């Protein structure tokens, strides 16, 4: 398994995606809709799988979000240390302040964003299109 970028997976009401993206940018967090994320080969299929899994895990509680946009919210360069070649060199665990900023930003959108308070990892690929861990 190659390098991973820590993200929160969220369901966003479609009309709110742009507003959420602008909001998280103020805390150096990035939002990528799963369908168009640069590391995704078949965006439509993965989007459907992520949405279905998130809705079904809540056993009816999130049924109203069955048509919402799945997205990843990740951490920008302010939250990482970089080596001489642009590769990430984690000084340790992600700072607690990063977690707080992420959860606070998502809470501001109330019922327009659904998420579980946990992070997962998505693969990163060193390309100019993917702003994940390779920012230089």
C-alpha positions as CSV (number, residue, x, y, z in Angstrom):
1,X,0.0,0.0,0.0
2,X,1.5,3.4,-1.0
3,X,1.2,6.8,0.6
4,X,-2.2,7.7,2.1
5,X,-3.8,11.0,2.8
6,X,-6.1,11.2,5.8
7,X,-9.6,12.3,5.0
8,X,-13.1,12.5,6.4
9,X,-15.7,11.0,4.2
10,X,-18.9,13.0,4.1
11,X,-22.3,13.2,2.4
12,X,-23.1,16.7,1.3
13,X,-26.4,18.1,0.1
14,X,-25.7,18.8,-3.6
15,X,-26.5,22.5,-3.4
16,X,-24.1,22.9,-0.5
17,X,-21.0,21.4,-1.9
18,X,-19.5,24.7,-3.2
19,X,-20.3,26.5,0.1
20,X,-18.7,23.7,2.1
21,X,-15.6,23.7,-0.1
22,X,-15.2,27.5,0.5
23,X,-15.7,27.1,4.2
24,X,-13.1,24.3,4.7
25,X,-10.6,26.2,2.6
26,X,-10.4,28.9,5.3
27,X,-8.9,26.2,7.6
28,X,-6.5,24.8,5.0
29,X,-8.7,21.8,4.4
30,X,-9.5,20.5,1.0
31,X,-12.8,19.0,-0.4
32,X,-12.8,16.5,-3.2
33,X,-16.1,15.1,-4.5
34,X,-15.4,11.4,-4.8
35,X,-16.7,11.3,-8.4
36,X,-14.0,13.8,-9.6
37,X,-11.1,13.1,-7.2
38,X,-7.9,12.6,-9.2
39,X,-7.0,9.2,-7.6
40,X,-10.4,7.7,-8.6
41,X,-10.5,5.6,-11.8
42,X,-14.2,5.1,-12.0
43,X,-15.7,8.1,-10.3
44,X,-19.4,7.3,-10.9
45,X,-19.1,3.8,-9.6
46,X,-17.1,4.7,-6.5
47,X,-19.4,7.6,-5.7
48,X,-22.4,5.2,-5.8
49,X,-20.6,2.7,-3.6
50,X,-19.5,5.2,-1.0
51,X,-23.0,6.8,-0.8
52,X,-24.7,3.5,-0.5
53,X,-22.4,2.2,2.2
54,X,-22.7,5.4,4.2
55,X,-26.5,5.5,4.0
56,X,-27.0,1.8,4.7
57,X,-24.7,1.9,7.7
58,X,-27.1,4.2,9.4
59,X,-30.1,1.9,9.0
60,X,-32.7,4.4,7.8
61,X,-31.4,7.4,9.8
62,X,-29.8,8.9,6.7
63,X,-32.2,7.8,4.0
64,X,-32.9,11.4,3.0
65,X,-29.2,11.7,2.0
66,X,-29.5,8.8,-0.6
67,X,-29.0,11.3,-3.5
68,X,-26.3,13.5,-1.8
69,X,-22.7,14.0,-3.0
70,X,-20.1,11.9,-1.3
71,X,-16.9,13.8,-0.8
72,X,-13.5,13.6,1.0
73,X,-12.2,16.4,3.2
74,X,-8.5,16.3,3.7
75,X,-5.8,18.4,5.3
76,X,-3.7,21.0,3.5
77,X,0.0,21.8,3.8
78,X,-0.4,23.8,7.0
79,X,-1.0,20.5,8.8
80,X,2.0,18.5,7.4
81,X,5.8,18.7,7.3
82,X,7.5,18.2,3.9
83,X,10.9,16.8,3.0
84,X,13.3,18.2,0.4
85,X,11.5,16.5,-2.5
86,X,8.0,17.5,-1.5
87,X,7.3,14.1,0.2
88,X,5.5,14.2,3.4
89,X,7.4,13.5,6.6
90,X,4.9,13.2,9.4
91,X,6.3,14.5,12.6
92,X,3.8,12.3,14.4
93,X,0.1,12.0,14.5
94,X,-2.1,14.7,12.9
95,X,-2.4,17.5,15.4
96,X,-5.6,17.6,17.5
97,X,-6.1,21.2,16.3
98,X,-6.6,19.8,12.7
99,X,-9.3,17.4,13.9
100,X,-11.0,20.2,15.8
101,X,-11.0,22.5,12.8
102,X,-12.4,19.8,10.5
103,X,-15.2,18.8,12.8
104,X,-16.1,22.4,13.7
105,X,-16.4,23.3,10.0
106,X,-18.6,20.3,9.3
107,X,-20.8,21.1,12.3
108,X,-21.5,24.6,10.9
109,X,-23.5,23.0,8.1
110,X,-25.8,21.1,10.4
111,X,-28.2,18.7,8.7
112,X,-26.8,19.5,5.2
113,X,-23.7,17.4,5.8
114,X,-23.6,13.8,7.2
115,X,-20.4,12.2,8.5
116,X,-19.0,10.0,11.1
117,X,-16.2,11.4,13.3
118,X,-13.4,9.3,12.0
119,X,-10.7,9.6,9.4
120,X,-9.7,7.1,6.8
121,X,-6.9,7.1,4.2
122,X,-7.1,7.5,0.4
123,X,-4.2,6.8,-1.9
124,X,-2.1,9.6,-3.2
125,X,-0.3,9.7,-6.5
126,X,2.4,12.2,-7.3
127,X,0.8,14.2,-10.1
128,X,0.3,17.9,-10.9
129,X,-3.5,17.3,-10.7
130,X,-3.5,15.7,-7.3
131,X,-2.8,18.2,-4.5
132,X,-2.7,15.6,-1.8
133,X,0.7,15.0,-0.1
134,X,2.8,16.2,-3.0
135,X,2.3,19.9,-2.9
136,X,5.6,21.2,-4.3
